[in-house]
């Protein structure tokens, strides 16, 4: 499950930032996760709860901001909504759609003390 390693990296980033910015506790972690990122959100949420135990993020509320998928259809030469990687273009039905948004996962914001 790669969500566990993602959660470990999130906690590591938080600890690095706490060292640099001198905060003591994290009350909320806001993550932006694209629908095309290949992340199982509930598995990540569970993993974060587990790996944050005993850290300054222990008990922090985890908020997930859903980022829609978008792509560029090479046939239509148009931006199109994309529900999943490798989906066909909703306009022409072609499979030459390159994802342009919704592939990211990032820490959007931390609420800290």
GROMACS elastic network, one bead per residue, 0.5 to 0.9 nm:
[ bonds ]
;  ai    aj funct       b0    kb
    1     4     6  0.61175   500
    1     5     6  0.78132   500
    1    43     6  0.83546   500
    2     5     6  0.53135   500
    2     6     6  0.63288   500
    2     7     6  0.86850   500
    2    39     6  0.82374   500
    2    44     6  0.86768   500
    3     7     6  0.60541   500
    3     8     6  0.85481   500
    3    39     6  0.67932   500
    3    40     6  0.71481   500
    3    41     6  0.83530   500
    3    43     6  0.62960   500
    3    45     6  0.85816   500
    3    46     6  0.89326   500
    3    47     6  0.66196   500
    3    48     6  0.86149   500
    4     7     6  0.50562   500
    4     8     6  0.61868   500
    4     9     6  0.86708   500
    4    43     6  0.79875   500
    4    44     6  0.66695   500
    4    46     6  0.86376   500
    4    47     6  0.52002   500
    4    48     6  0.74675   500
    4    50     6  0.88812   500
    4    51     6  0.79477   500
    5     9     6  0.62089   500
    5    10     6  0.86386   500
    5    47     6  0.85110   500
    6     9     6  0.51471   500
    6    10     6  0.62530   500
    6    11     6  0.87876   500
    6    44     6  0.74401   500
    6    47     6  0.84572   500
    6    48     6  0.85292   500
    7    10     6  0.50382   500
    7    11     6  0.63144   500
    7    12     6  0.85585   500
    7    44     6  0.63713   500
    7    45     6  0.81016   500
    7    46     6  0.89380   500
    7    47     6  0.58265   500
    7    49     6  0.86280   500
    7    50     6  0.87759   500
    7    51     6  0.68178   500
    7    52     6  0.83251   500
    8    11     6  0.52469   500
    8    12     6  0.61503   500
    8    13     6  0.86997   500
    8    47     6  0.80910   500
    8    48     6  0.73314   500
    8    51     6  0.62132   500
    8    52     6  0.80747   500
    9    13     6  0.61069   500
    9    14     6  0.85463   500
   10    13     6  0.51516   500
   10    14     6  0.62424   500
   10    15     6  0.87001   500
   10    48     6  0.80344   500
   10   106     6  0.87390   500
   10   107     6  0.75187   500
   11    15     6  0.61761   500
   11    16     6  0.86099   500
   11    48     6  0.77179   500
   11    51     6  0.73825   500
   11    52     6  0.64329   500
   11    55     6  0.80884   500
   11    56     6  0.88463   500
   11    57     6  0.73880   500
   12    15     6  0.51278   500
   12    16     6  0.62100   500
   12    17     6  0.86608   500
   13    16     6  0.50439   500
   13    17     6  0.61731   500
   13    18     6  0.85523   500
   13   107     6  0.89687   500
   14    17     6  0.51043   500
   14    18     6  0.60707   500
   14    19     6  0.86321   500
   14    26     6  0.84284   500
   14    56     6  0.83974   500
   14    57     6  0.78612   500
   14   110     6  0.84940   500
   15    19     6  0.62614   500
   15    20     6  0.87239   500
   15    55     6  0.82018   500
   15    56     6  0.75213   500
   15    57     6  0.86099   500
   16    19     6  0.52109   500
   16    20     6  0.64009   500
   16    21     6  0.86619   500
   17    21     6  0.57789   500
   17    22     6  0.77973   500
   17    23     6  0.81792   500
   18    21     6  0.51829   500
   18    22     6  0.51130   500
   18    23     6  0.50234   500
   18    24     6  0.68687   500
   18    25     6  0.82552   500
   18    56     6  0.85318   500
   19    22     6  0.54359   500
   19    23     6  0.74226   500
   20    23     6  0.84754   500
   23    26     6  0.79062   500
   23    56     6  0.88832   500
   23   112     6  0.64271   500
   23   113     6  0.56458   500
   24    56     6  0.64054   500
   24   112     6  0.73631   500
   24   113     6  0.58092   500
   25    55     6  0.84847   500
   25    57     6  0.61386   500
   25    58     6  0.82235   500
   25    60     6  0.85413   500
   25   111     6  0.86572   500
   25   112     6  0.56020   500
   25   113     6  0.52779   500
   26    29     6  0.72158   500
   26    56     6  0.59876   500
   26    58     6  0.76759   500
   26    59     6  0.83403   500
   26    60     6  0.59005   500
   26    61     6  0.86140   500
   26   110     6  0.67838   500
   26   111     6  0.58745   500
   26   113     6  0.64519   500
   27    56     6  0.89329   500
   27    57     6  0.69908   500
   27    58     6  0.85169   500
   27    59     6  0.73824   500
   27    61     6  0.61703   500
   27    62     6  0.88281   500
   27   110     6  0.75898   500
   27   111     6  0.53845   500
   27   112     6  0.55925   500
   27   113     6  0.74427   500
   28    57     6  0.80060   500
   28    59     6  0.86160   500
   28    62     6  0.58298   500
   28    63     6  0.72163   500
   28   109     6  0.82131   500
   28   110     6  0.57398   500
   28   112     6  0.71741   500
   29    57     6  0.82243   500
   29    60     6  0.66129   500
   29    61     6  0.61946   500
   29    63     6  0.61029   500
   29    64     6  0.83999   500
   29   107     6  0.73345   500
   29   108     6  0.80064   500
   29   109     6  0.63653   500
   29   111     6  0.66599   500
   29   112     6  0.89245   500
   30    61     6  0.83462   500
   30    62     6  0.61112   500
   30    64     6  0.58962   500
   30    65     6  0.70285   500
   30   106     6  0.86966   500
   30   107     6  0.61114   500
   30   108     6  0.54737   500
   30   109     6  0.51040   500
   30   110     6  0.61251   500
   30   111     6  0.82751   500
   31    62     6  0.76064   500
   31    63     6  0.62309   500
   31    64     6  0.50155   500
   31    65     6  0.59486   500
   31    66     6  0.86005   500
   31   105     6  0.70462   500
   31   106     6  0.57230   500
   31   108     6  0.52442   500
   31   109     6  0.71008   500
   31   110     6  0.88524   500
   32    63     6  0.85470   500
   32    64     6  0.59324   500
   32    66     6  0.61126   500
   32    67     6  0.65715   500
   32   104     6  0.75190   500
   32   105     6  0.55552   500
   32   106     6  0.53610   500
   32   107     6  0.63303   500
   32   108     6  0.58203   500
   32   109     6  0.89492   500
   33    36     6  0.84218   500
   33    37     6  0.67555   500
   33    39     6  0.76316   500
   33    41     6  0.81029   500
   33    64     6  0.68538   500
   33    65     6  0.62011   500
   33    66     6  0.55197   500
   33    67     6  0.57884   500
   33    68     6  0.88441   500
   33   102     6  0.72642   500
   33   103     6  0.76197   500
   33   104     6  0.59333   500
   33   106     6  0.66643   500
   33   107     6  0.88137   500
   34    37     6  0.51686   500
   34    38     6  0.81936   500
   34    39     6  0.82641   500
   34    65     6  0.83445   500
   34    66     6  0.59883   500
   34    68     6  0.60090   500
   34    69     6  0.65241   500
   34   101     6  0.73956   500
   34   104     6  0.52249   500
   34   105     6  0.62068   500
   35    38     6  0.71735   500
   35    39     6  0.78849   500
   35    66     6  0.68707   500
   35    67     6  0.60447   500
   35    68     6  0.57259   500
   35    69     6  0.56808   500
   35    82     6  0.88769   500
   35    83     6  0.72058   500
   35    84     6  0.71663   500
   35   101     6  0.89566   500
   35   102     6  0.53726   500
   35   103     6  0.67277   500
   35   104     6  0.84555   500
   36    39     6  0.79990   500
   36    67     6  0.86557   500
   36    68     6  0.79612   500
   36    69     6  0.59441   500
   36    70     6  0.87971   500
   36    82     6  0.83077   500
   36    83     6  0.75282   500
   36    84     6  0.58373   500
   36    85     6  0.60806   500
   36    99     6  0.81126   500
   36   101     6  0.80319   500
   36   102     6  0.51620   500
   36   104     6  0.77146   500
   37    40     6  0.88886   500
   37    69     6  0.89925   500
   37   102     6  0.64663   500
   37   104     6  0.56773   500
   37   105     6  0.67100   500
   38   103     6  0.77644   500
   39    42     6  0.88572   500
   39    43     6  0.81718   500
   39    44     6  0.73149   500
   39   105     6  0.83865   500
   40    43     6  0.54173   500
   40    44     6  0.62189   500
   40    45     6  0.87217   500
   41    44     6  0.50674   500
   41    45     6  0.61103   500
   41    46     6  0.86577   500
   41    64     6  0.78882   500
   42    46     6  0.61830   500
   42    47     6  0.85253   500
   43    46     6  0.51457   500
   43    47     6  0.60943   500
   43    48     6  0.85874   500
   44    48     6  0.60351   500
   44    49     6  0.85573   500
   45    48     6  0.51924   500
   45    49     6  0.63348   500
   45    50     6  0.87940   500
   45    62     6  0.69559   500
   45    63     6  0.88771   500
   45    64     6  0.86892   500
   46    49     6  0.51537   500
   46    50     6  0.63584   500
   46    51     6  0.88141   500
   47    50     6  0.50721   500
   47    51     6  0.60867   500
   47    52     6  0.83378   500
   48    51     6  0.52769   500
   48    52     6  0.57559   500
   48    53     6  0.85358   500
   48    62     6  0.82327   500
   49    52     6  0.55097   500
   49    53     6  0.66358   500
   49    57     6  0.88096   500
   49    58     6  0.73633   500
   49    59     6  0.72812   500
   49    60     6  0.81866   500
   49    62     6  0.85154   500
   50    53     6  0.57415   500
   50    58     6  0.87754   500
   51    54     6  0.82467   500
   51    55     6  0.81767   500
   51    58     6  0.85272   500
   52    55     6  0.53026   500
   52    56     6  0.74608   500
   52    57     6  0.54682   500
   52    59     6  0.76603   500
   52    60     6  0.83823   500
   53    56     6  0.82721   500
   53    57     6  0.73258   500
   53    59     6  0.73838   500
   54    57     6  0.78434   500
   54    58     6  0.57874   500
   55    58     6  0.52990   500
   56    59     6  0.86377   500
   56    60     6  0.85548   500
   57    60     6  0.53097   500
   57    61     6  0.88167   500
   59    62     6  0.89364   500
   60   111     6  0.89526   500
   65   108     6  0.85175   500
   66   102     6  0.85707   500
   67   101     6  0.78965   500
   67   102     6  0.53715   500
   67   103     6  0.84191   500
   67   104     6  0.82266   500
   68    81     6  0.77611   500
   68    82     6  0.76736   500
   68    83     6  0.75894   500
   68   101     6  0.71923   500
   68   102     6  0.52859   500
   68   103     6  0.89278   500
   69    80     6  0.88144   500
   69    81     6  0.60569   500
   69    83     6  0.58339   500
   69    84     6  0.72155   500
   69    85     6  0.85353   500
   69    99     6  0.72364   500
   69   100     6  0.76438   500
   69   101     6  0.53397   500
   69   103     6  0.71834   500
   70    79     6  0.69814   500
   70    80     6  0.57338   500
   70    83     6  0.77547   500
   70    98     6  0.84602   500
   70    99     6  0.58179   500
   70   100     6  0.55591   500
   70   102     6  0.63583   500
   70   103     6  0.89781   500
   71    78     6  0.83347   500
   71    79     6  0.56730   500
   71    80     6  0.52947   500
   71    81     6  0.61970   500
   71    82     6  0.58658   500
   71    89     6  0.85333   500
   71    97     6  0.57941   500
   71    98     6  0.51541   500
   71   101     6  0.66842   500
   71   102     6  0.88569   500
   72    75     6  0.89164   500
   72    76     6  0.83244   500
   72    77     6  0.67248   500
   72    78     6  0.56659   500
   72    80     6  0.60708   500
   72    81     6  0.87108   500
   72    89     6  0.86984   500
   72    96     6  0.82422   500
   72    97     6  0.53629   500
   72    98     6  0.52015   500
   72    99     6  0.64306   500
   72   100     6  0.65565   500
   73    76     6  0.54138   500
   73    77     6  0.53935   500
   73    78     6  0.54973   500
   73    79     6  0.63771   500
   73    80     6  0.68099   500
   73    88     6  0.88196   500
   73    89     6  0.63574   500
   73    91     6  0.89610   500
   73    92     6  0.87484   500
   73    94     6  0.77630   500
   73    95     6  0.79686   500
   73    96     6  0.58317   500
   73    98     6  0.65209   500
   73    99     6  0.88874   500
   74    77     6  0.50878   500
   74    78     6  0.74247   500
   74    94     6  0.84919   500
   74    95     6  0.86943   500
   74    96     6  0.54939   500
   74    97     6  0.60904   500
   74    98     6  0.76350   500
   75    78     6  0.81017   500
   75    89     6  0.87632   500
   75    92     6  0.76572   500
   75    94     6  0.69010   500
   75    95     6  0.86955   500
   75    96     6  0.67343   500
   75    97     6  0.82073   500
   76    79     6  0.84926   500
   76    89     6  0.84777   500
   76    91     6  0.77776   500
   76    92     6  0.69810   500
   76    94     6  0.86648   500
   79   100     6  0.85396   500
   80    89     6  0.69810   500
   80    90     6  0.71885   500
   80    91     6  0.79950   500
   80    97     6  0.84350   500
   81    89     6  0.82368   500
   81    90     6  0.76491   500
   82    85     6  0.71846   500
   82    86     6  0.86913   500
   82    87     6  0.68352   500
   82    88     6  0.83004   500
   82    89     6  0.77132   500
   82    90     6  0.81155   500
   82    97     6  0.85099   500
   82    99     6  0.75069   500
   82   101     6  0.88347   500
   82   102     6  0.85880   500
   83    87     6  0.70562   500
   84    87     6  0.56189   500
   85    88     6  0.88413   500
   85    97     6  0.86239   500
   85    98     6  0.85277   500
   85    99     6  0.72506   500
   86    95     6  0.67304   500
   86    96     6  0.83326   500
   86    97     6  0.72535   500
   86    98     6  0.84245   500
   86    99     6  0.88341   500
   87    90     6  0.83934   500
   87    93     6  0.88046   500
   87    94     6  0.87778   500
   87    95     6  0.66824   500
   87    97     6  0.77057   500
   88    91     6  0.85636   500
   88    92     6  0.79908   500
   88    93     6  0.51024   500
   88    94     6  0.52442   500
   88    96     6  0.73751   500
   88    97     6  0.68833   500
   89    92     6  0.56581   500
   89    94     6  0.53045   500
   89    95     6  0.62258   500
   89    96     6  0.75561   500
   89    97     6  0.63770   500
   90    93     6  0.57940   500
   90    94     6  0.82417   500
   91    94     6  0.82089   500
   92    95     6  0.89322   500
   94    97     6  0.74542   500
   95    98     6  0.88925   500
   99   102     6  0.75242   500
   99   103     6  0.73967   500
  100   103     6  0.76767   500
  101   104     6  0.73605   500
  102   105     6  0.83979   500
  105   108     6  0.88541   500
  106   109     6  0.89622   500
  107   110     6  0.76212   500
